[in-house]
Amino acid sequence: AKGADISWLPQMEASGYIFRNDKGEQEDCFKILKDHGINAIRLRTWVNPSYDPHSGHCSTAETINMARRAKEWGMRVMINFHYSDSWADPGKQHKPEAWEEMPFDELKETLYRYTYAVMSDLKDIGVTPEWVQVGNEIPSGMLHPEGHTDNWPQLVQLINRGYDAIKEVSPSSKVILHVDQGNNNERF
């Protein structure tokens, strides 16, 4: 796989960005990427993102549309569930605002239903992601505080509910746990 995360593309297109090929001619970004050997894309998806031009986007609808475009260009797809309304990374694993006050059992089932719905929407358009990430950069866990590594049993339950939803809809998808600093062999 030679891939790229291009989750930012709908935001850039909505902002009027123009992409040009090596000859300086305007061209679809997907074609430019394909012409340079990209054969797989990674798409992040956020639960209830804003539509702020700088930090918004990555809604389910945008993710589905981007996956459709990738399929049309013959590219493989990776889906990255952030389980947040914006960026999730080692320094911030904020729950979606709508999930903030949920008791743990409800949080687990909401994560499952959300994951299942996104995966079903992908299946409905004929996209089977080759890879699916449960969380983004989760060395400290996800959906803090409930899913922090200070409480491994709860974190494992959340990860497993995401896994279950993915596999129920798309048994062939490879499920990935994503940690940051993947090139730091000593750390891992």
C-alpha positions in Angstrom: 0.0 0.0 0.0 1.2 3.5 -0.8 -1.3 5.7 1.0 -2.1 9.1 2.3 -4.6 10.6 4.7 -6.6 13.0 2.6 -9.5 13.7 5.1 -8.7 17.4 4.6 -9.7 17.3 0.9 -13.5 18.3 1.3 -12.5 21.2 3.6 -9.9 22.4 1.0 -12.3 22.0 -1.9 -15.1 23.9 0.0 -12.5 26.7 0.7 -11.8 27.0 -3.1 -8.4 25.2 -3.3 -7.4 24.2 -6.8 -5.1 21.2 -7.4 -2.8 21.1 -10.3 -0.9 18.3 -12.0 2.8 18.3 -12.9 1.9 20.3 -16.1 0.2 23.0 -14.0 -3.2 22.0 -15.3 -6.2 21.9 -12.9 -7.1 18.3 -12.0 -9.0 16.3 -9.5 -6.8 15.7 -6.4 -7.5 12.0 -6.6 -6.2 11.7 -10.1 -3.0 13.6 -9.2 -2.5 11.3 -6.2 -3.2 8.2 -8.3 -0.8 9.4 -11.0 1.9 9.6 -8.3 1.4 6.1 -7.1 -1.1 6.5 -4.3 -3.3 3.5 -4.1 -4.8 3.7 -0.6 -6.4 6.6 1.4 -7.0 7.0 5.1 -10.1 8.9 6.1 -10.8 10.2 9.6 -14.4 10.4 10.8 -15.7 12.5 13.7 -19.0 12.1 15.5 -20.5 15.7 15.4 -17.8 17.9 13.8 -18.2 21.7 13.3 -18.1 23.1 9.9 -15.4 25.6 10.8 -13.3 26.1 7.7 -10.1 25.5 9.6 -10.9 22.6 12.0 -14.3 21.3 11.0 -15.5 18.7 8.5 -14.9 14.9 8.7 -18.6 14.1 9.3 -20.0 10.7 8.5 -21.5 12.0 5.3 -18.2 13.5 4.1 -16.3 10.3 5.0 -18.8 8.2 3.0 -18.5 10.6 0.0 -14.7 10.5 0.2 -14.8 6.6 0.4 -17.0 6.6 -2.7 -14.6 8.8 -4.6 -11.7 6.6 -3.5 -13.5 3.5 -4.8 -14.2 5.3 -8.1 -10.4 5.8 -8.4 -9.7 2.2 -7.6 -8.1 3.0 -4.2 -8.1 1.0 -1.0 -9.7 2.6 2.0 -8.7 2.9 5.7 -11.3 4.4 8.1 -10.1 6.1 11.3 -12.6 6.5 14.0 -11.5 9.3 16.3 -14.6 8.9 18.6 -14.6 12.6 19.1 -16.0 15.8 17.5 -12.6 16.9 16.5 -8.9 15.7 16.7 -8.1 12.9 19.1 -4.5 12.4 19.9 -2.2 11.5 22.9 -2.8 14.9 24.4 -6.6 15.0 23.9 -9.1 12.2 23.8 -12.3 14.2 24.4 -15.6 12.4 24.1 -18.1 13.8 21.6 -20.2 16.4 23.3 -23.4 14.3 22.9 -21.7 11.4 24.7 -20.3 13.5 27.7 -22.8 12.6 30.4 -23.5 9.0 29.4 -23.0 6.2 32.0 -20.3 3.7 30.9 -22.7 1.0 29.6 -24.5 3.5 27.5 -21.2 4.9 26.2 -20.1 1.5 25.1 -23.3 0.8 23.2 -23.3 4.3 21.7 -19.8 3.7 20.4 -21.0 0.3 19.0 -24.1 1.8 17.3 -22.1 4.7 15.8 -19.3 2.4 14.5 -21.9 0.0 13.1 -23.8 2.8 11.4 -20.7 4.3 9.7 -19.6 0.8 8.6 -23.1 0.0 7.3 -23.2 3.3 5.3 -19.9 2.3 3.7 -21.2 -1.2 2.9 -24.4 0.4 1.4 -22.2 2.2 -1.2 -20.1 -0.8 -1.9 -17.0 0.1 0.0 -15.3 -2.4 2.2 -12.5 -0.7 4.1 -9.4 -2.8 4.0 -8.3 -1.3 7.4 -10.3 0.3 10.2 -8.8 2.1 13.2 -10.6 1.9 16.6 -9.5 5.3 18.0 -6.7 7.6 16.9 -3.3 7.7 18.6 -4.5 5.9 21.8 -1.4 5.2 23.9 -3.3 6.8 26.8 -6.6 5.3 25.8 -9.6 7.0 24.2 -12.9 8.6 25.3 -11.4 9.9 28.5 -11.9 9.6 31.4 -13.7 6.2 31.1 -11.4 4.8 28.4 -8.1 6.0 29.9 -5.3 3.5 30.4 -5.7 4.1 34.1 -8.7 1.8 33.7 -7.6 -0.9 31.3 -10.8 -3.1 31.8 -13.0 -0.2 30.6 -10.7 0.7 27.7 -10.7 -2.9 26.5 -14.5 -3.0 26.6 -14.7 0.2 24.5 -12.1 -1.2 22.0 -13.9 -4.5 21.8 -17.3 -2.8 21.1 -15.7 -0.9 18.2 -14.1 -4.2 17.0 -17.4 -6.1 17.3 -19.3 -3.4 15.2 -16.6 -3.4 12.5 -16.5 -7.2 12.2 -20.3 -7.6 12.2 -20.6 -5.4 9.2 -17.3 -6.1 7.5 -15.7 -9.3 8.5 -12.8 -9.0 6.1 -11.6 -5.5 7.3 -8.4 -5.5 9.4 -8.9 -3.8 12.7 -6.0 -1.5 13.8 -5.1 0.0 17.2 -3.3 3.2 16.4 -0.6 4.6 18.7 1.6 7.6 18.0 5.3 7.3 17.4 5.0 4.1 15.5 8.6 4.4 14.4 9.8 4.3 18.0 10.7 0.7 18.3 12.2 1.0 21.7 8.9 2.4 23.1 6.9 -0.5 21.8 
